[in-house]
Amino acid sequence: MNSLTDHPIAVRWPPAHPERLQLYSFPTPNGVKVTVMLEELLEAGIKEAEYDAYIINIGEGDQFGSDFVAINPNSKIPAMMDHSTTPPTRLFESGSILLYLAEKFDMFIPKSAAGRAECMNWLFWQMGSAPYLGGGFGHFYAYAPEKFEYPINRFAMEVKRELDVLDKNLAERRFMAGDEYSIADMAIWPWYGALVAGKLYEAAEFLSVHEYKNVIRWQEEIIARPAVKRGRMVNRAWGEPESQLRERHDASDFDTKTQDKIGEADNLL
Ligand SMILES: N[C@@H](CCC(=O)N[C@@H](CS)C(=O)NCC(=O)O)C(=O)O
């Protein structure tokens, strides 16, 4: 399979710009990590980071189609194809995608060996920790058919422990890996930033997130970044119509293709 047009995914989601990165995603915290990274690269002037973004509606089962599975055998968003390489490179797992883009463009990853190691420490910390927040706490607190006290308490304690780890780190430094904003922040912020901002599971009061003042300061700095604002809009399929850019194919789409502009306000979830 040497070109995008040969790839099964091109049938359902024909590439608007076959030469660009092709992102197949949904704007959950794991999806937002990648759209924020791509928008940060573009904001920094990296034109090769231009991308087409398609919605994989995980509520409708798009992730189980054989076309999507050909990119991610694990059937989860986000997934991406880079057709600028020979052969084309398939990418899945948000951490792998962030690291691939950081290395490809040599950006948002520290240059020194020590800085890089610290960035990887926190990037992999997120990959191991967020499942306790999402699959553990979030599932039992917000989604399970009954309120089971034991798992709610167990995962709430673990999430509070994680928030404390982040808070202590951010008491010493501006960003997760040091003075510079990096892919470690992009991985951790969509989960733990949303949590302390009260936007995840309506659990801010239950978890007393106001205690984690350094995490709150860090979250407020990151959410104000223009690229983060745009990254949160890509593939968005709920909320205010002007915040939803379901498919992104060009920078100008943020001005012309949001749901309020194209006149359809139905939410997908
Ligand atoms: N470790 C993966 C997790 C990806 C993941 O859990 N994606 C979820 C959405 S946040 C998904 O696609 N769920 C669909 C399903 O499980 O069927 C990553 O970081 O990319």
The ligand as an SDF file (V2000), in Angstrom:
LIG
                    3D

 20 19  0  0  0  0  0  0  0  0999 V2000
   -4.1030    5.0070   25.1400 N   0  0  0  0  0  0  0  0  0  0  0  0
   -4.9030    5.4940   24.0540 C   0  0  0  0  0  0  0  0  0  0  0  0
   -6.3150    5.6540   24.5030 C   0  0  0  0  0  0  0  0  0  0  0  0
   -7.2400    6.0150   23.3840 C   0  0  0  0  0  0  0  0  0  0  0  0
   -8.6890    5.9450   23.8050 C   0  0  0  0  0  0  0  0  0  0  0  0
   -9.0290    5.4200   24.8830 O   0  0  0  0  0  0  0  0  0  0  0  0
   -9.5760    6.4710   22.9690 N   0  0  0  0  0  0  0  0  0  0  0  0
  -10.9820    6.4160   23.2740 C   0  0  0  0  0  0  0  0  0  0  0  0
  -11.5920    7.8100   23.2960 C   0  0  0  0  0  0  0  0  0  0  0  0
  -10.8680    8.7900   24.5500 S   0  0  0  0  0  0  0  0  0  0  0  0
  -11.7160    5.6250   22.2170 C   0  0  0  0  0  0  0  0  0  0  0  0
  -11.3960    5.6780   21.0460 O   0  0  0  0  0  0  0  0  0  0  0  0
  -12.7460    4.8650   22.6300 N   0  0  0  0  0  0  0  0  0  0  0  0
  -13.5590    4.1010   21.7360 C   0  0  0  0  0  0  0  0  0  0  0  0
  -13.7370    2.6810   22.2080 C   0  0  0  0  0  0  0  0  0  0  0  0
  -13.1420    2.3150   23.2170 O   0  0  0  0  0  0  0  0  0  0  0  0
  -14.4920    1.9560   21.5540 O   0  0  0  0  0  0  0  0  0  0  0  0
   -4.3260    6.8160   23.5490 C   0  0  0  0  0  0  0  0  0  0  0  0
   -3.7380    7.5460   24.3580 O   0  0  0  0  0  0  0  0  0  0  0  0
   -4.4510    7.1260   22.3560 O   0  0  0  0  0  0  0  0  0  0  0  0
  1  2  1  0
  2  3  1  0
  2 18  1  0
  3  4  1  0
  4  5  1  0
  5  6  2  0
  5  7  1  0
  7  8  1  0
  8  9  1  0
  8 11  1  0
  9 10  1  0
 11 12  2  0
 11 13  1  0
 13 14  1  0
 14 15  1  0
 15 16  2  0
 15 17  1  0
 18 19  2  0
 18 20  1  0
M  END
$$$$
